[in-house]
Amino acid sequence: MEKVLRHIPFVDLKTGFAPIKADIMKALESVLEDMRLYLGPHSREFEKEFARYCGTNDAVGVGSGTEALLFALLAVGIKSGDEVITTTHSFFATVEAIVAAGAIPVLVDIDPLTYTIDPGEIEKKITRKTRAIVPVHLYGQMADMDPIAEIARKRGISIVEDACQAHGALYRDKKAGSIGDAGCFSFYCTKNLGAYGEGGMVTTNDPALADRVRLYRNHGHRSKFEHAVFGYNGRLDEMQAAILRIKLKYLDENNARRRGAAERYDALLRETPLTLPQEAPLRSHVYHLYVVRSKKRDALRAFLEEKGVGTGIHYKKPIHLQEAARGLGYGSGNCPHAEAACDEILSLPMYPELDEESQEYIADCIKAFYGA
Ligand SMILES: Cc1ncc(COP(=O)(O)O)c(C=O)c1O
């Protein structure tokens, strides 16, 4: 075990900025000189480029991943009293968007191997009121889309993919965001494709759906003085679009570097008592997060912290047990796999620039914790 205490942050945005700094500064300067601050040329081009990347006909830039989910749900026709099925193990915003659309979130358990929604549990929760399923492609790995698409097709239910953590992930040869009626992306700064502020995108093959999202994101404006629907201020900022156009060029390379880092972790940690992430059949994982599992999670996390290694927990309490969800009537034991996972999961440092030496140090610390 190395004596020197190192500092390895959980995420490192500064190292990724350095090589693209000159291009970013030039792009920002051009936006500021032009003073087209939203719905300008960068937003329009970025929408086309991102749609092409995802393999969809269209993409609509919005202000955040949360807005992407809300506008997509409204655009597929979700209204007050409808039921929308999703996973209890996600970032809270997945369910916030469902509630904001006026619907009742129906929260189901996960498949314990991938931590993504269990299609068998979806089937059990379908009622006459079910209008949509929101599978979440968690940690960079897509949900099991074949059975989900089959359930939706049989029942005439919409699919709104939460792809906020899965830019570039694949299911068979399909990119995240290209299978459902709509795909929703976040460009939060730490995501695989991250802005230097907020941003989001809705991808779709349906021109009418894209049109409705364009209305919702901009106060329902059909033209300057005409409002077709009651919408929102939910546009993608032009400076963020200019930044994201530059960063999109590096997305595949950065995803490959994340996959390389995951492979190194797999090899370094194979002999430890940790449960390592699994890449399920048919899927290509882009490792937004590298999540391990330990019965001694909290002690291990404190030990790593002492050794200068930053970690995260995604997430510590499932959504059905959150105070905000009390009125939905769930309790402990309703989603046993998610509840068990929340007590044991730990996210190790993961970013494209994470180097081999840092990963060896992290692995040495973990082995020292287990007394190997
Ligand atoms: C799974 C998931 N859904 C939704 C969101 C919401 O995205 P945003 O923070 O851009 O609103 C995030 C990210 O933060 C996320 O990880």
The ligand as a MOL file (V3000), in Angstrom:
LIG
                    3D

  0  0  0     0  0            999 V3000
M  V30 BEGIN CTAB
M  V30 COUNTS 16 16 0 0 0
M  V30 BEGIN ATOM
M  V30 1 C -31.4650 9.5990 -14.5770 0
M  V30 2 C -31.6260 11.0950 -14.5890 0
M  V30 3 N -32.8120 11.6380 -14.9050 0
M  V30 4 C -32.9840 12.9640 -14.9560 0
M  V30 5 C -31.9660 13.8430 -14.6660 0
M  V30 6 C -32.2420 15.3090 -14.6650 0
M  V30 7 O -31.3880 16.0350 -15.4940 0
M  V30 8 P -31.0650 17.5670 -15.1590 0
M  V30 9 O -30.2300 17.6120 -13.9340 0
M  V30 10 O -30.3460 18.0540 -16.3760 0
M  V30 11 O -32.3670 18.2630 -14.9830 0
M  V30 12 C -30.6950 13.3220 -14.3330 0
M  V30 13 C -29.5150 14.1420 -14.0710 0
M  V30 14 O -29.2920 14.9460 -13.3210 0
M  V30 15 C -30.5290 11.9190 -14.2840 0
M  V30 16 O -29.3570 11.3830 -13.9420 0
M  V30 END ATOM
M  V30 BEGIN BOND
M  V30 1 1 1 2
M  V30 2 1 2 3
M  V30 3 2 2 15
M  V30 4 2 3 4
M  V30 5 1 4 5
M  V30 6 1 5 6
M  V30 7 2 5 12
M  V30 8 1 6 7
M  V30 9 1 7 8
M  V30 10 2 8 9
M  V30 11 1 8 10
M  V30 12 1 8 11
M  V30 13 1 12 13
M  V30 14 1 12 15
M  V30 15 2 13 14
M  V30 16 1 15 16
M  V30 END BOND
M  V30 END CTAB
M  END
